[in-house]
Amino acid sequence: MFLHFAVDAPPVKAEELRELVGDEAVEAADAQTHHHGSPFVAKVGRGTAAREGDRVELAVDTRLLHFFDLETGAAIAG
């Protein structure tokens, strides 16, 4: 299951991001977070009790984060 949520931080407004994913994707992410904060997506287990509109507490395993170069789209590996 994927949880779409916002983090209380300024959203990324880089023009490069808009060029990569397109206007529609950027606008959809903004609408999905109700224009409050930066949009994120978390992959959680199927057994989660989280439901739309719920407040949940998430922990981030930073070893599983993925980063990509805005110019090439290539993965940035550590």
N, C-alpha and C positions, 0 to 999 in steps of 0.2 A: 504494500500500500504506500502511496506517496502522499505526504502531507504538504500542502502549500500554505505558507505563512509569511508574516512580515517580521522583521527585526527592527527595533527602534533605532535606526541609523539612517543617515541620508542615502537615498538610492543612487546607484551608479547611473549617471546620465551621459556617459561617454558616447560621442557620435560613432566611434568605432563599433560599439556594442550594437547600436541601432542598425548600422550597416550590415553587421554579421547576422543578426537574427530577424531583422525587419521591423518596420513600424508597428505592424499588427501584434507581434509577440511582445514588444515593449509595452504597448498600450494595454494588452491583456494582463500582463503581470502587474501593472500599476492598478488596474481595476480590481484584480483579484485581492490585492492587499488593501483595498478601499482607500488608496492614495496615502497610506500611513506606513512609512518606513521602506526598507529594502526587501524585495521578494526573495524567498528561498524555498527550496523543496527538500524534504527529508524523506528518505526511504526507510520505512519501519516494517516490522513483522506483521503478518496477516492477523495475528491474534490481538493487535492493539485495540484498546477500548476507545481510542480517540474517534470522535465524530465531528462532522461539520459544525462549526460554531463553538466547539469546546476549547477551553484553554488547557494546554498541555505543557509539561516541562520536558525539555529535550536535553540530552547530553551529547556532545559532539566528540566523536573519535577522530581526532585530527589526522590520524594515519590513513583515513579513508577519504580525505578530501581530494578533489581533482581540480587542477588549475589548467587553463588553456591560454595560449598566446593569442591576443586579440587580432594581430595582423595575419598570422598563418593558420590559426585554429588548431595548431599542434599542441599536444599535451606537454605540460611542463613537469618533468619528473625530478624528484629530489634525490 
